[in-house]
Structures are given as C-alpha cells and as structure tokens.
Amino acid sequence: MATAPYEPQAPAAASAPGSLWALLTPLLALLDRTGLLAAPPDALERVADRLDQVAERCGPAIATYSNPAKTLASELAESLPVIWTEGDSAGPAGRRFVAALAELAGRPALTAELPEALAAHSVLLAGTLAAGADPDDFFRDRVEDAQVLHARVVLLRDRPAGGRTAAPAARELALGHDTPISELEPEEGGDLETLAELIATTDFAAVYLALASTA
C-alpha cells in the first residue's frame, strides 16, 4: 500500500507521493485506535485494493489514451490549473494536488470548492487567462513570444451532500469563457477509498507532469 502505486520517479519533496503513503497506514491505524477516525483493518484493506486499482490504470506502462493520470498531465501542459472540488473527499484531494504540482512539477495552481469557486474564479476566467481572451492568438507568430499560460479547470468530484451538485454550473461557466475542463470522479466506495483514489490519481498526474518538464 505504501509504494505500489508509485513507480514513476520524481525529485524528492515534502509532497512526494512516497512520503505521504509511507505514513498513511500507521496514521490511520493510530486515529482509529484513538477514536478520532473510523479506519478498521477491513477499511484499510479496501483502501489498499483501491490503490492497486489506480496503479493498474495509471502506471507508466499504460498508454496515455487509457491512462487518466497521463491524460490529465498532458491536458495541464502549458496551462494554469484551476482546481474546483465538490464533495467531502474532493476538497482535501484538491489541496493536496495544488501542493504536489508546486513541489514536484514547479507549477502554480489554484483551488476552491464548489459552489463558492464559481464566484471566486469567475473574474479570473473572464480575464487574460481565458483561452479565448485574445481572438488573434491563433494567427500570432509565437517564435519570439513568451509562453502564455491559459487556465484549465480541473473538476474533482465526489458525492456531494444531499445529492445537490454545482457541476453543471461549473461546466457552463468554464466553457462559456472558452476555458477547457477536465474531470475526475472516483468509483463508489467509502470516504477513505474515494479520497485515496483521488489523491493517488492526481499524485500520478503531478509526477508525470514533473517528468515531462525535465525531459
């Protein structure tokens, strides 16, 4: 569980995947014993199984077209990730993703929870970071131009409380400003399983982006 999902190698950092997963199991066991969190052995086994599934889908040998982490990394190349989260597990995963992108790939990113993100980032998407901000951009000679980062929304979703979702409004806002959007949603399961899946998948994406930037 500690190392299996993380075959890719990247520069050591506080948010390096190995640092997190090496500490996760004993930390969860401690919290369970102190009564602060329900993490019995069978729950930890399900988390380990979920991480194995992520490793099978996102490992280095899996081609980009069927690898959600490689796909996400390629979509985030030359972009400013704007990470919107919905659901109890997605919020911590989004904050973790921002830290991993900064420390592993040297990439700035923003995060906010839905529905508050719609108001917090609407001005940002309407500004110069929007992909459609400059209608003449397609025809510009870029040989001597500095690379311009455009925003790309990453929507991390878990099951929202009460079944209410702001995802349709999020898609409408992003696409209305010509901003592309990527989405990740875990398979059904307990809170620990869905949190582990989101963090593991985005960890993989951050490592792939770091490797691409140093290639």
N, C-alpha and C positions, 0 to 999 in steps of 0.2 A: 504493500500500500504506500510505503514511503517513497519509493523510487521508480516503480514500474512505468508510470505514465510519462516519464520524462527522459526519453533517450536523447533529445537534442541537447547540445552543449552551448552555453552562453556565458558571458562574463559574470563573475560572482558579484552578487549584490544582496542587499537586505531583503529584497523581494524575490530573490531567485527561487524558482519552484522547489528545489530540494530543501531549502531552508524551512519553507512552510510545511511541507508534507512530512519531513522528518520529525517535526514537533507535534503534528496534528493528533496522531493517535494517542500518545500519552496525555496530551492536554485534554482531549475529550474524555478519556478514562478518569482523569482527576476531577473534572467538572461533574461527571456522573456520580462519582463516589461522594462528592461534597453536596450533591443535591441541587446544584445550580443549573444543571442541564441534563436532560434525559438522553443518555448515549450508552445504552446497554450493549453487551457484546454482539448481539444479533444485528443491531443497528450499524455498528462498526463494520460488520461483515458485509452488509448491504452497501455501505459506502465504498468498501474495497472493491466489491463487484462492479459498482458504477464506474470507479476509476479505471478498472480493467477495460470496461467497455469504451471509455473515452480514449484510452491508449490504443485500442484496436482501430478506432475511427480516425484518430488524429496523429498516429505515429508517422515517422519520417518516410517509411516505405509506402504509405498510402498517397496516391496521386491527388493533386490539388482539386480536381473536379469532384472528388468524392470525400474530400477531407475538409471538414468545416473549419478547422483552425488554420490550415493553409489558405483556404478561400478567404477567410476574414483577414489574414495578414496581407494577402495580395490586394484586397479591396482598400486596406488602410494605407497602402504605399502612397507616398506623396500627398497625404491628406491630414487634416486635423480631426482626430476622433472626438466626436461629441456623443458621450455615452449616456443614454437615457435608460432608466431602470424602472421596473414595475414588479412588485411582489416582495415578500419578506426576504427571500434568498437572493434576489437580483441586486438589491441595494448594496450589501457588502461585497458582492462579486464585482459590481461596477467600480467601487472604490479601490478594490484590490487590482483591477485591470489598469486603472489610471496609474497606480504606483508601479506596477510591473512595466508598463510602457515607458515610463520615465526612467526607471532604473536599469532596465535591461536593454531597451531599444533607443533610449535618449529621445523619446518622442513626447511632446506635450499633449495633454488630453484634458477634456472637461467632462464632468459627470453631474447629473442631477436626477432626482426621482420624479416620475410622472405622478400627478399631472402638473406639479409645480414647474417642471422643466419647460413646459410649453410657454409659460410667461417669461421664465428666466432666460431662455435662449432664443426667443423669437426675434429680438433685435439683432442678435449675432448672426442668425441665418439670413436676415434681410440685408446685411452689410456686405462688405467686400469679400468675406469668406465664402459666400454662396457661390456655387459652381456657375450660376448664370449671372453673376454680378456684372461681368464685362461681356456684352454680346459680341464684341470684336475679338475676343480672346482666341477663338478658333483659327483666325486668319493671321495672328501675330507671329512674326519671326522670333522664335524663342532662343536662338543660338546664344545671344548675349544677355538675355533676360535672366534675372534671378528667379529661382523656382518659387512659385506662389502656391501656398497651401490653401486648399479649399476644404470646407467642413464636410465630414461624412458622419451621419448619425448611425450609431450602433444601438439597437434596441435590445436590451437584455430583459427577458420576461420570465416571471414565474406566475403562479396562480394568484391573481390579485384578490384581496379580501372582498367577500361579498359578491364575487363574480363580476364586479364592475371593472371596466378596462378603458384606459385612455389611449390604447394603441391605435385605433382608427384616427383619432385626432392628431396623434403624433405623426403618423404616416402622411396625413393631409398637409400638416404644417411643413414637414421636410420637403415633400415633393412639390408643394406649392412654391417653394423657394429654390427649385431646381437642385435640391440637395439629395444626393443618393442616400439610401438607407440599407443597413444590414441588420438582420435579426437572428438572435439565438434564443431558443426556448428549450429547457431541459425536458426529458421524459418525465412522466409522472413518478412520484415517489415521496418519501418523507423529506422533511426540511433539510436534513443533513445530506441526503443523497442529491437533491437538486442543487444545493449550494456547492457541493463538491464537483458536480458536473459542470456548472457554470465557471467555477474558478479554474478547474483543470483545462477546459477548452480554451478559455481566454489566456491562461498561462502558456499553453502551447502556441497560441497566436502571437503573443508577445515575444516568445523565443524565436519563432520563425521570422518575425519582423526584424529582430536584432541580428539574426544570422544574415538576412538579406542585406542589411545596411552595412555589414562588414565584409561582404563577399567581394 
